[in-house]
């Protein structure tokens, strides 16, 4: 087939457009010619479809590429000629609505069967219209009988087979060369008009093609509709409680949470990481941000009966009784729950493992996941064999090679196979939840931790991707004068870039199998991280990575008399230094954070203190802004574009200006919390002023929910009561239901795209349903590095679903807020 492409594009002098055919046996670039302001070229294609994109080149070098996935067109072998009138793809302002959160979940629809490719005499008009509810359709209407003579009822109903790309066909013989049309969104049931396309009519000259067809592609109509806003609930999976769970929340319990979200008009369920954290076999493994794998799921989330039932009725009865006993506990008993589940899973593996491994479903799972699954399964077997996840203590297996792992697997097939069996069932159950959620117009939002454990399979298999001689953390602030040392290694971004961030992309792609949205924990880590030497006692000797350390000449230019030995080599106290030498760039130095509190600084003369302060302030507050922005733009766009998930960022704390600029440019949703305002001049943020591209919430898992916070600090509560709630007089001692309701209403009525509230804060509005002691509702205390993550909701999900009065309150508040 001969395909003629034409695209309107205003290119500066010296720049040329090229058509890049991506699915050719070898990707080919076809030079386009500028003819009266439009760029044209013709190429042959003998396959059933063509995938292509446009790019701009200057003197043979690519200077601009299109945003997003390639254009794709089905081809009909009966059509010998095709003319494609296309548009350049820039990032659209409604990028969020092209995510799977909307295409598969919130706006998910039973799509029409894809029609055969355009045939001779067809004109196909294609438009990208992402904001179309599942109860709506799109109609093409315009001048002439074929387009309904501007009567919507007689227009052409467009196909949603490729939604959010909608398409319609008319016969070339039945239209004029100049066609005039618009798109209209209608109610699918009544046919009532919801919205007309905004602006002037579309007018396009259609070229008459002998023995061929015409495709008008990539149109992006705009409509005057209220901005979509949704509501959701946040709760860790382990915190769920159903009448069928086994002492801990399970993936299957999420289906009941989906039912509750649907009943109350919510669209999204946000959870904490669900990766396998099994390291010591003790309660310390309850920390969900210290995974042994960034791909594997935690066995505790399995619903055991769905894995299989033991043939022994006596044993089944024993486990059922134990499950009820553990489920009756107010909090999670991590060790008893996981020991019991592990014992059961070993028994069912022994009984049904061979049958499972013979199934086609398991073989497909294994083939799709073996790149990470085989090393993980061997890692787990070695961890159990040596009673430690520290691979440095595994003797000959301390250093990973694929050959050694394969040999170990062959010699320990049963132990290694157990982990295949468990991960297969975990994946099957979580995918089942995702599919069920989609059927109800609900999506799951996952969490991407910024760090990895230094005793994880990732560190064992890919040590070169991490700086194992360093730890990530945070510099000192008002809450921690010594800073924070998180313990996990930092990323070797230079090494990661060599293969196009393949490890990160694989991680995101795996997440996309289960989730349609995700939160990037500590998004600042993609700009820079606070890197601390492994042997450092605290974070004071850390420095930013990447960074632009000063040369000695630069230090001198500030008027500071630098003495390498005196200012970088401590005599008694290890952190009594003014500079830290960069470990990679010789003779370059980082000013030590909070150096003004050292004895060395105190001993400086007045003019030297002034000089040091100048270089210090430049280094920490100005020098890196553009540099960190460039660093983030090298990493974030390719990772975000590797999946179709909606991206949200955790951007709390002291954040450089460049972070907001990058997040806005990439349309990453920010996190807005009333108690942690982005404006340092105010004590509380005003939800009414939040940006649209944001997630607003009352609290996070690292904070007290509303009621416990209300009792934290009386003067702060009083100011909030008077200033933010506009109330007079003394604030009530307890956070009464009517106060909680006002706070929730403030968040629901904010402009933020998503209002996602912790379940505790939804329940706080009902004096009968909420927990008696608000201090029992906290999930994590960041100040306690040995915190036991064991919070569970106090009522069952079945009970919550039966509370019609409360559920109607939630639903009515969401509806009234326009969500």
Secondary structure, DSSP 8 states (H G I E B T S, - for coil): -EEEEEEE----TTEEEEEEETTSSS-EEEE-EEETTEEEEEEE--SSEEEEEEEEEETTEEEEE--SS-EEEE--TT--EEEEEE------TTGGGGSHIIIIIIT------------TTEEEEEEE-----TTEEEEEEESSGGGGGG-GGGSEE-EEEETTEEEEEEEGGGS-SEEEEEEEEEETTT--EEEEB-SS-EEEE----TTEEEEEEEE---B------EEEEE--GGG---TT--SS--TTHHHHHHHHHHHTT--EEE----B---SSSSGGGG-TTS-S-SS-B-GGG--HHHH---S-HHHHHHHHHHHHHHHTSSS--HHHHHHHHHHHHHHHHHHHHHHHHTSHHHHHHHHHHHHHHHHHHHHHHHHHHHT-S-GGGSGGGSS--HHHHHHHHHHTHHHHHHHHHHHHHHHHHHHHHHHHHHHTT-EEEEEE-S---TTSHHHHH-GGGEETTEEEEE--BTTBTT-EE--S-EE-HHHHHTTTSHHHHHHHHHHHTT-SEEEETTGGGGT-EEEEETT-SSSTT-EEES---EEHHHHHHTT----HHHHHS-SSSTT--SEEE-SSSTTEEEE-TTGGGSHHHHTS-HHHHHHHHHHHHHHHHTTTHHHHHHHHHHHHHHHHTTS--EEEE---SS--HHHHHHHHHHT-BEEEETTS-SSTT-SS--GGG--SSEEEES--TTS--HHHHHTT-HHHHHHHHHHTS---S---SS--HHHHHHHHHHHHTSS-SEEEEEHHHHHTT-TTTS-S-GGG-----TT-TT-------SS-HHHHHH-HHHHHHHHHHHHHTT-
